[in-house]
């Protein structure tokens, strides 16, 4: 496992402060209400049209095509909830939280509060083995230390990565319910209950039992894969911090950008600019593209490595890392 102590470091000092001045001078932290009005409208429209198509198609096997469309709409809604959690849309917490509860709990059945809690810890300590929940030991393990004592899944996790992503949506729902129950968050619990009841009622009342089961499997599987592929390129296989880094280096060295045009920007919700997003979490998504060359040039000035690769190579690197983590376990067989 690569640690950040092995990377060259420049004097930290006010490195981030200077970068912040450049970003502010370019006006890239200003709100983009027009962009978000359009994006929220499009995502809400996609959800509405998807469910309308579900009822129009009715008890037909063509409903599986609708399941795929709705899975994409659900994933895009999750990306909007992500931006709301970072206060990219609204300046204050109250409207952000209200919109987040609608997008997360009510629309897609994922707790906004749970996501906020988990994602805040990730941003504070990206790729930290003990402090980042995204790399903590679970079904997949991201360090050789965490792999000790694991069995079949850890040995072959690189091959199982994509099949396991089909369960991600259900895993997030399960964790959401547990978090809401532990926190006794009544408003969140009520909205989740409305979502689950409405979702299951729609499937069971409109479709035959077999069609309902097939729709559920396809919808949740595609949703999980899409969501997983959105977040997987960002940090997996990147160095793990040792606790000595300043803020700028901790965020830049653990993150990876993904090259691509407007289509990649839209598909990944702007998270392909992961370095800029981690440095400036409240920066509106459309400004990340403009911030990227400023950040890259500045990192070159101060001698901080800046990782950027293609989408396919980012997955290749993540899978290679997963395979390497299980190498010692396979050698003992």
C-alpha positions as CSV (number, residue, x, y, z in Angstrom):
1,X,0.0,0.0,0.0
2,X,1.4,3.4,-1.0
3,X,1.4,6.0,1.8
4,X,1.6,9.7,1.3
5,X,4.8,9.9,3.4
6,X,6.5,8.4,0.3
7,X,5.5,11.3,-1.9
8,X,7.7,14.5,-2.2
9,X,6.4,17.4,-0.1
10,X,6.8,21.1,-0.5
11,X,6.6,23.5,2.4
12,X,2.9,23.6,3.3
13,X,2.6,27.1,4.8
14,X,-0.2,29.0,3.2
15,X,-0.4,26.9,0.0
16,X,-4.1,26.4,0.2
17,X,-4.7,30.0,1.2
18,X,-3.0,31.1,-2.0
19,X,-5.0,28.7,-4.1
20,X,-8.1,29.9,-2.4
21,X,-7.3,33.5,-3.4
22,X,-6.9,32.5,-7.0
23,X,-10.1,30.5,-7.1
24,X,-12.0,33.5,-5.4
25,X,-10.5,35.9,-7.8
26,X,-11.9,33.8,-10.7
27,X,-15.4,34.0,-9.1
28,X,-15.7,30.2,-8.9
29,X,-17.3,29.9,-5.5
30,X,-20.3,32.0,-6.5
31,X,-23.7,30.3,-6.6
32,X,-25.2,29.2,-9.9
33,X,-28.9,29.4,-9.3
34,X,-29.8,29.2,-13.0
35,X,-27.8,26.0,-13.5
36,X,-29.3,24.3,-10.5
37,X,-32.9,25.4,-11.3
38,X,-32.4,23.7,-14.7
39,X,-30.7,20.6,-13.3
40,X,-33.2,20.1,-10.5
41,X,-36.0,20.6,-13.1
42,X,-34.6,18.1,-15.5
43,X,-34.0,15.5,-12.7
44,X,-37.5,16.0,-11.3
45,X,-38.9,15.7,-14.9
46,X,-36.9,12.5,-15.5
47,X,-38.3,10.9,-12.3
48,X,-41.9,12.0,-13.2
49,X,-41.7,10.8,-16.7
50,X,-40.1,7.5,-15.6
51,X,-42.9,6.8,-13.2
52,X,-45.5,7.9,-15.7
53,X,-44.0,5.5,-18.2
54,X,-44.2,2.7,-15.6
55,X,-47.9,3.2,-15.2
56,X,-48.5,3.6,-18.9
57,X,-46.6,0.5,-19.9
58,X,-48.3,-1.5,-17.1
59,X,-48.1,-5.3,-16.8
60,X,-45.8,-5.8,-19.7
61,X,-42.2,-7.1,-19.8
62,X,-41.3,-3.8,-21.5
63,X,-41.4,-2.5,-17.9
64,X,-37.8,-3.7,-17.5
65,X,-36.7,-1.0,-19.9
66,X,-38.6,1.5,-17.7
67,X,-36.7,0.0,-14.7
68,X,-33.4,0.9,-16.4
69,X,-34.5,4.5,-17.1
70,X,-35.8,4.9,-13.6
71,X,-32.5,3.6,-12.2
72,X,-30.6,6.3,-14.1
73,X,-33.1,8.9,-12.8
74,X,-32.6,7.6,-9.3
75,X,-28.8,7.9,-9.6
76,X,-29.0,11.4,-11.0
77,X,-31.3,12.3,-8.0
78,X,-28.6,10.9,-5.7
79,X,-26.0,13.1,-7.3
80,X,-28.3,16.2,-6.8
81,X,-28.7,15.2,-3.1
82,X,-24.9,15.1,-2.9
83,X,-24.7,18.7,-4.2
84,X,-27.4,19.7,-1.7
85,X,-25.4,18.2,1.1
86,X,-22.4,20.3,0.2
87,X,-24.5,23.5,0.1
88,X,-23.7,24.0,-3.5
89,X,-27.3,24.8,-4.3
90,X,-28.4,26.9,-1.4
91,X,-26.3,29.0,0.9
92,X,-27.9,28.0,4.2
93,X,-28.6,24.6,5.8
94,X,-32.4,24.8,6.1
95,X,-33.4,24.9,2.4
96,X,-30.5,22.5,1.6
97,X,-31.8,20.0,4.2
98,X,-35.4,20.3,3.1
99,X,-34.6,19.7,-0.5
100,X,-32.2,16.9,0.5
101,X,-34.9,15.1,2.4
102,X,-37.2,15.2,-0.6
103,X,-34.5,14.1,-3.0
104,X,-32.9,11.4,-0.8
105,X,-35.5,10.0,1.6
106,X,-38.7,10.6,-0.4
107,X,-37.6,10.2,-4.0
108,X,-35.0,7.4,-3.8
109,X,-35.3,5.9,-0.3
110,X,-31.9,6.9,0.9
111,X,-31.4,8.8,4.2
112,X,-30.1,12.3,3.6
113,X,-28.9,12.5,7.2
114,X,-27.0,9.2,6.9
115,X,-25.4,10.3,3.7
116,X,-24.4,13.7,5.2
117,X,-22.8,11.9,8.2
118,X,-20.9,9.4,6.2
119,X,-19.8,11.7,3.4
120,X,-18.6,14.4,5.9
121,X,-16.3,11.9,7.5
122,X,-15.0,10.9,4.1
123,X,-14.2,14.5,3.1
124,X,-12.5,15.2,6.4
125,X,-10.1,12.2,6.0
126,X,-10.2,10.8,2.4
127,X,-8.6,7.3,2.1
128,X,-7.7,7.2,5.8
129,X,-7.9,3.6,6.8
130,X,-9.4,4.3,10.2
131,X,-11.4,7.5,9.6
132,X,-12.8,7.3,6.1
133,X,-15.9,5.0,6.1
134,X,-15.6,4.6,2.3
135,X,-12.4,2.5,2.8
136,X,-13.3,0.9,6.0
137,X,-13.4,-2.9,6.0
138,X,-16.6,-4.3,4.7
139,X,-17.5,-6.7,1.9
140,X,-14.6,-5.1,0.0
141,X,-11.3,-4.3,1.7
142,X,-9.0,-1.6,0.4
143,X,-5.8,-2.4,2.4
144,X,-3.7,-5.5,3.0
145,X,-4.0,-5.0,6.8
146,X,-7.8,-5.0,6.5
147,X,-7.6,-8.2,4.3
148,X,-5.9,-10.2,7.1
149,X,-8.2,-13.1,8.1
150,X,-10.6,-12.6,5.2
151,X,-11.8,-15.4,3.0
152,X,-13.0,-16.0,-0.5
153,X,-14.4,-12.5,-1.2
154,X,-11.2,-10.7,-0.3
155,X,-9.1,-13.1,-2.4
156,X,-11.1,-12.6,-5.5
157,X,-12.7,-9.2,-4.9
158,X,-11.4,-7.6,-8.1
159,X,-13.4,-10.1,-10.1
160,X,-16.5,-9.7,-7.9
161,X,-16.4,-5.8,-7.8
162,X,-18.9,-5.2,-10.6
163,X,-21.3,-8.0,-9.5
164,X,-21.2,-6.7,-5.9
165,X,-22.1,-3.2,-7.1
166,X,-25.6,-4.5,-8.1
167,X,-26.2,-4.7,-4.3
168,X,-25.0,-1.2,-3.5
169,X,-28.4,0.5,-3.7
170,X,-29.9,-2.1,-1.3
171,X,-26.9,-1.7,1.0
172,X,-27.4,2.0,1.2
173,X,-31.1,1.6,2.0
174,X,-30.3,-0.9,4.7
175,X,-27.7,1.4,6.2
176,X,-30.1,4.4,5.9
177,X,-32.8,2.5,7.9
178,X,-30.2,1.5,10.6
179,X,-28.9,5.1,10.9
180,X,-32.4,6.6,11.1
181,X,-33.4,4.1,13.7
182,X,-30.3,4.7,15.8
183,X,-30.7,8.5,15.6
184,X,-34.5,8.3,16.1
185,X,-34.9,10.8,13.2
186,X,-38.7,10.8,13.0
187,X,-39.1,13.0,10.0
188,X,-36.5,11.0,8.0
189,X,-38.2,7.7,9.1
190,X,-41.6,9.0,7.9
191,X,-40.3,10.0,4.5
192,X,-38.5,6.7,4.1
193,X,-41.6,4.8,5.0
194,X,-43.7,6.8,2.5
195,X,-41.1,6.0,-0.2
196,X,-40.9,2.2,0.5
197,X,-44.7,1.9,0.8
198,X,-45.3,3.8,-2.4
199,X,-42.6,1.9,-4.3
200,X,-43.8,-1.5,-3.3
201,X,-47.4,-0.7,-3.8
202,X,-46.8,0.5,-7.3
203,X,-44.9,-2.7,-8.2
204,X,-47.5,-5.0,-6.6
205,X,-50.6,-3.2,-7.9
206,X,-49.4,-2.6,-11.5
207,X,-47.3,-5.7,-12.3
208,X,-47.7,-9.4,-12.0
209,X,-45.7,-10.9,-9.1
210,X,-43.0,-12.2,-11.4
211,X,-42.8,-8.9,-13.3
212,X,-42.6,-7.0,-10.0
213,X,-39.7,-9.1,-8.8
214,X,-37.9,-8.7,-12.1
215,X,-38.5,-4.9,-12.1
216,X,-37.2,-4.7,-8.5
217,X,-34.0,-6.7,-9.4
218,X,-33.2,-4.8,-12.6
219,X,-34.0,-1.3,-11.1
220,X,-32.0,-1.8,-7.9
221,X,-29.1,-3.5,-9.7
222,X,-28.7,-0.8,-12.4
223,X,-29.0,1.9,-9.7
224,X,-26.3,0.3,-7.6
225,X,-23.9,-0.2,-10.6
226,X,-24.4,3.4,-11.8
227,X,-23.9,4.9,-8.4
228,X,-20.9,2.7,-7.7
229,X,-19.3,3.6,-11.1
230,X,-19.8,7.2,-10.3
231,X,-17.8,7.1,-7.0
232,X,-15.3,4.3,-7.7
233,X,-12.9,6.3,-9.9
234,X,-12.4,9.0,-7.3
235,X,-10.1,7.6,-4.7
236,X,-9.7,3.8,-5.0
237,X,-6.1,2.8,-5.5
238,X,-4.8,6.2,-4.6
239,X,-2.4,6.8,-1.7
240,X,-3.5,6.5,1.9
241,X,-2.6,9.4,4.3
242,X,-0.3,9.0,7.3
243,X,-1.6,12.0,9.3
244,X,1.2,14.4,8.6
245,X,-0.3,16.1,5.5
246,X,-1.6,19.6,5.3
247,X,-5.1,20.1,4.0
248,X,-4.2,20.7,0.3
249,X,-1.9,17.7,0.1
250,X,-4.3,15.4,2.0
251,X,-7.1,16.2,-0.5
252,X,-5.0,16.3,-3.8
253,X,-2.8,13.3,-3.3
254,X,-5.7,11.0,-2.3
255,X,-8.0,12.0,-5.2
256,X,-8.0,11.3,-8.9
257,X,-9.6,13.3,-11.7
258,X,-11.2,11.7,-14.8
259,X,-10.8,13.3,-18.2
260,X,-13.8,13.7,-20.4
261,X,-16.2,16.1,-22.1
262,X,-19.7,17.4,-21.2
263,X,-21.1,13.9,-21.4
264,X,-18.8,12.5,-18.7
265,X,-19.5,15.7,-16.6
266,X,-23.2,14.9,-16.8
267,X,-22.9,11.2,-16.2
268,X,-20.7,11.6,-13.2
269,X,-22.4,14.7,-11.8
270,X,-19.1,16.6,-11.9
271,X,-17.4,14.2,-9.6
272,X,-14.9,13.5,-12.4
273,X,-13.3,16.8,-11.0
274,X,-12.7,15.0,-7.7
275,X,-9.6,17.0,-6.8
276,X,-11.3,20.4,-7.2
277,X,-14.4,19.1,-5.4
278,X,-12.4,17.9,-2.4
279,X,-10.5,21.2,-2.2
280,X,-13.7,23.3,-2.5
281,X,-16.7,21.1,-1.6
282,X,-19.2,24.0,-1.8
283,X,-18.1,25.0,-5.3
284,X,-21.1,24.6,-7.7
285,X,-20.6,21.7,-10.1
286,X,-20.4,23.7,-13.3
287,X,-17.5,25.7,-11.9
288,X,-15.4,22.7,-11.3
289,X,-14.4,22.4,-15.0
290,X,-13.1,26.0,-14.9
291,X,-11.3,25.5,-11.6
292,X,-9.5,22.4,-12.9
293,X,-6.7,24.1,-14.9
294,X,-6.1,26.6,-12.1
295,X,-5.6,23.9,-9.5
296,X,-3.5,21.7,-11.8
297,X,-1.2,24.6,-12.6
298,X,-0.9,25.6,-9.0
299,X,0.0,22.0,-8.0
300,X,2.7,22.0,-10.6
301,X,4.1,25.2,-9.1
302,X,4.4,23.8,-5.6
303,X,5.5,20.3,-6.6
304,X,2.4,18.4,-5.6
305,X,1.5,15.4,-7.9
306,X,-1.9,15.8,-9.7
307,X,-3.5,12.6,-10.9
308,X,-5.8,12.7,-13.9
309,X,-6.6,9.7,-16.2
310,X,-9.3,8.4,-18.4
311,X,-12.5,6.8,-17.1
312,X,-11.6,3.3,-18.2
313,X,-8.1,3.6,-16.7
314,X,-9.5,4.8,-13.4
315,X,-11.6,1.6,-13.1
316,X,-8.5,-0.4,-14.2
317,X,-6.5,1.2,-11.4
318,X,-9.2,0.5,-8.8
319,X,-9.5,-3.1,-9.9
320,X,-5.7,-3.6,-9.9
321,X,-5.5,-2.2,-6.3
322,X,-8.3,-4.6,-5.2
323,X,-6.4,-7.5,-6.8
324,X,-3.1,-6.5,-5.1
325,X,-4.8,-6.3,-1.7
326,X,-5.8,-9.9,-2.0
327,X,-2.5,-11.1,-3.3
328,X,-1.1,-12.4,0.0
329,X,-4.4,-14.3,0.7
330,X,-4.2,-16.0,-2.7
331,X,-0.6,-16.9,-2.2
332,X,-1.4,-18.8,1.0
333,X,-3.9,-21.1,-0.7
